[in-house]
Amino acid sequence: MAETSVQSAGSAGSDAAPVVIEVRDLMKVFGTQTVLDGVSLTVRRGETLVVMGGSGCGKSTLLRHLTGALLPTAGSVFVFGQRIDELDEDGLNAMRKRVGVLYQSGALFNSMTIADNVALPLREHTTLDEAIIDIQVTIKLELVGLREHAQKLPAQISGGMKKRVGMTRAVVLNPKIILFDEPTTGLDPIIKRAIHQLIKETHARFGFTAVIVSHEIPEIFDVAQNVAMLYRGKILQHGTPDEINNSDHPAVRQFISGSLDGPIQLV
C-alpha cells in the first residue's frame, strides 16, 4: 500500500502531505482487559500529533503498536503505507530504521558513554566507518549542547541531559518518524519547557513526523499541531490545540482543567 493522501481530522498540515501513519479500528485486549477499543487516527508527513490522556488510558500501548512491538487484537496499523502485522522480521527491521523512539526513561545503557549510546543505532544499522560515526555523533551532540559530555556515563549527567541524549540517539539515523513516550516525565518545569523547545527546534531542523504521548497539559500544546484525547481506550476528540482547548466534551474539559468534578473518576 502506498502512502495515502486522505485528510486527517483536524489536520493543520497541507492537504497534499501524504499520510505516513494510519490506525484503523485498532483494538488491543490483554486477557479480560480491553486497553484500546476501536482507535482510528491518521498522521500526515511532517505533522506533530500529541496523544493526551490519563495514566493507564492506552497511550503507550498505542505507541508500541506503531513500532510493531505489539500487534493488534483487531484492526490494523499502517506505517509508510505498510500494514505492520503483515511484515516479516526483515520488513519490520527496515521499517524501524525509519522510526526513532524517545522512551520515557531515556533507555540509555548505563555501562556505555553518552557518545556510545548515541552511536549505537549507527553501528547496528549502517556499515559506516567508525571515524564517520564519530563525526556524526559529535555533530549531533553539538546540536543539543552535549559535546563536552560525550565521554561521561549516564549516571554522571542530569535527568534533563539524559532526555537530550535520548533525543539525539532518536534522530541520529535521520528517521522520518519519531515517537515520544512522555518525554518530560519527572522533570522540573524549567527543564520541561527546555525539552519542549528542543522538540520544536529539532522538528524544524529535520522535518520528521512526530507522535508525542503526554499528559503535560497545556504546556505540550505549544509543540502540537494536532491533539487526540484518549480515554478508556477510545479517541474522544481529535483536533487542533485551539479546538481541544475550547472543547465542550465534558471529559476533555475536565482533563485539561484538572478538575475533580466530571466523568473522569480517580482509580
C-alpha positions in Angstrom: 0.0 0.0 0.0 1.4 3.4 -1.0 1.4 6.4 1.3 -2.1 7.8 1.0 -3.4 11.4 0.9 -6.6 11.2 2.8 -7.4 14.2 5.1 -6.7 13.8 8.8 -9.3 15.2 11.1 -8.2 18.5 12.5 -5.0 18.4 10.4 -3.1 21.6 10.4 -0.8 20.5 7.6 -1.1 20.7 3.9 -3.9 18.7 2.2 -1.2 17.4 -0.2 1.0 15.9 2.5 0.7 12.1 2.4 -0.4 10.1 5.4 2.5 8.2 6.9 0.7 6.7 9.9 -2.8 5.3 9.7 -4.5 3.4 12.6 -7.8 1.7 11.7 -10.3 0.5 14.3 -7.4 -0.7 16.5 -8.3 -3.0 19.4 -5.9 -4.4 21.9 -7.0 -6.9 24.6 -4.8 -8.3 27.4 -6.7 -11.2 29.0 -10.0 -9.7 30.0 -8.9 -6.1 29.8 -9.6 -4.0 26.6 -6.9 -1.4 26.5 -7.6 0.0 23.0 -11.1 -0.1 21.8 -11.5 0.9 18.1 -8.9 3.6 17.8 -8.6 5.3 14.4 -6.0 8.0 13.6 -4.1 9.4 10.6 -0.9 11.4 10.8 0.5 13.3 7.9 4.1 13.7 6.9 5.7 16.5 8.9 2.8 16.7 11.4 3.2 16.8 15.2 0.4 14.9 16.9 0.1 14.9 20.6 -1.9 12.0 22.2 -3.0 13.0 25.6 -4.8 11.2 28.3 -4.5 10.0 31.9 -2.3 7.2 33.2 -3.3 3.8 32.0 -5.6 5.0 29.2 -3.6 3.2 26.5 -1.2 5.9 25.2 2.0 3.9 25.5 0.2 0.8 24.2 -0.8 2.8 21.1 2.9 3.8 20.5 4.1 0.2 20.8 1.7 -0.7 18.0 3.3 1.9 15.8 6.7 0.2 16.1 5.4 -3.3 15.8 6.4 -4.2 19.4 2.7 -5.1 19.8 0.3 -6.4 17.2 -3.4 -5.7 17.1 -6.1 -7.9 18.6 -8.2 -6.5 15.8 -8.0 -3.6 13.4 -4.8 -2.6 11.6 -1.8 -0.2 11.7 -0.1 1.2 8.6 3.3 2.9 8.7 4.7 4.3 5.4 1.7 2.5 3.7 2.8 -0.9 5.0 0.5 -2.9 7.3 2.7 -3.8 10.2 1.1 -7.1 11.2 1.8 -8.4 7.7 5.5 -7.6 7.7 8.1 -10.3 8.2 11.1 -9.7 10.5 13.2 -8.2 7.7 10.3 -5.9 6.8 9.8 -4.8 10.4 13.5 -4.1 10.8 13.6 -2.0 7.6 10.6 0.0 8.9 12.1 0.5 12.3 15.2 2.1 10.8 12.9 4.9 9.6 11.3 5.3 13.0 13.1 6.9 16.0 11.8 6.4 19.6 12.4 8.6 22.7 11.5 6.5 25.6 10.0 7.8 28.9 13.1 6.8 30.9 15.6 7.7 28.1 16.5 4.0 28.0 20.2 4.7 28.0 22.7 1.9 28.5 24.4 2.7 31.9 27.7 0.9 31.0 28.1 2.9 27.8 29.3 6.5 27.4 27.0 9.2 26.1 28.8 9.0 22.7 28.5 5.3 22.5 24.8 5.4 23.4 24.2 7.8 20.5 26.4 5.8 18.1 24.6 2.5 18.8 22.0 2.8 16.0 24.7 3.8 13.5 26.8 0.8 14.5 23.8 -1.6 14.4 22.0 -0.4 11.3 24.8 1.0 9.0 28.1 0.0 7.6 29.7 3.4 8.2 33.4 3.6 9.1 34.0 4.2 12.8 35.6 7.6 12.0 32.5 8.7 10.2 30.3 7.5 13.0 32.4 9.5 15.5 32.0 12.7 13.4 28.2 12.2 13.1 27.9 11.6 16.8 29.9 14.7 17.6 27.8 16.9 15.3 24.6 15.6 16.8 25.8 16.1 20.4 26.9 19.6 19.5 23.4 20.4 18.3 22.0 19.7 21.7 24.8 21.2 23.7 26.3 17.9 25.0 29.5 17.6 23.1 31.6 18.2 26.1 29.8 15.4 28.0 30.4 12.8 25.3 32.7 10.5 27.4 30.5 10.6 30.5 28.3 7.8 31.7 24.5 8.3 32.1 24.9 8.2 35.9 27.1 11.3 35.6 24.6 13.6 33.9 21.2 15.1 35.0 17.8 13.8 34.1 17.2 16.6 31.6 20.6 15.8 29.9 19.6 12.2 29.6 16.5 13.2 27.8 18.6 15.2 25.4 20.9 12.2 24.8 17.8 10.1 24.2 16.6 12.7 21.7 20.0 12.7 20.0 20.0 8.9 19.7 16.4 9.0 18.3 17.5 11.4 15.4 20.9 10.0 14.6 19.7 7.9 11.7 17.6 10.9 10.4 14.3 9.0 10.8 11.1 10.0 9.0 9.0 9.5 12.2 9.9 10.0 15.8 7.7 8.6 18.7 8.0 10.4 22.1 6.7 8.5 25.1 6.1 11.0 27.9 9.3 13.0 27.1 9.2 15.3 30.1 8.0 12.9 32.9 9.8 13.6 36.2 11.4 16.9 35.1 11.0 20.3 36.8 9.0 23.0 34.9 12.1 24.8 33.5 13.6 21.6 32.1 10.2 20.5 30.8 10.0 23.8 28.8 13.5 23.3 27.6 12.7 19.8 26.3 9.5 21.0 24.6 11.6 23.8 22.9 14.2 21.2 21.9 11.5 19.1 20.3 10.2 22.1 18.3 13.7 23.1 17.2 14.7 19.5 16.3 11.4 19.1 14.3 12.0 22.3 12.5 15.6 21.3 11.6 14.9 17.7 10.5 11.2 17.8 9.4 10.2 14.5 10.8 6.7 13.4 11.7 6.2 13.3 15.4 3.7 11.4 17.7 4.0 12.6 21.3 2.3 10.8 24.2 1.9 13.2 27.1 -0.3 14.3 29.9 1.6 17.6 30.4 -1.4 19.9 29.7 -1.5 22.7 28.5 2.3 23.1 28.0 2.6 20.4 25.4 0.0 22.3 23.2 2.9 24.7 22.3 4.5 21.8 20.5 1.4 20.2 18.8 -0.2 20.9 15.5 -2.9 18.4 16.3 -4.1 16.7 19.5 -6.0 13.5 20.2 -7.6 12.8 23.6 -7.6 9.1 24.5 -9.9 7.9 27.3 -10.9 4.4 28.2 -9.3 3.1 25.0 -11.2 5.4 22.7 -10.4 8.7 20.9 -12.8 11.2 22.4 -11.8 14.1 20.3 -9.1 14.9 17.6 -8.4 18.5 16.5 -6.1 21.4 16.8 -4.9 22.7 20.2 -7.4 25.5 20.0 -10.2 23.1 19.2 -9.2 20.9 22.1 -8.8 23.8 24.5 -12.3 25.0 23.6 -13.9 21.6 23.6 -17.4 21.2 25.0 -16.8 17.5 25.7 -17.1 17.1 29.5 -14.2 14.6 29.8 -11.9 16.6 27.6 -12.7 19.8 29.5 -12.2 18.0 32.9 -8.8 16.6 31.8 -7.5 19.9 30.6 -8.7 21.8 33.7 -7.6 19.1 36.1 -11.0 19.3 37.9 -12.1 16.6 40.3 -15.7 17.0 39.1 -16.6 15.3 35.8 -16.9 11.9 34.1 -13.2 11.0 34.7 -13.0 9.3 38.1 -9.9 8.7 40.2 -8.9 5.0 40.3 
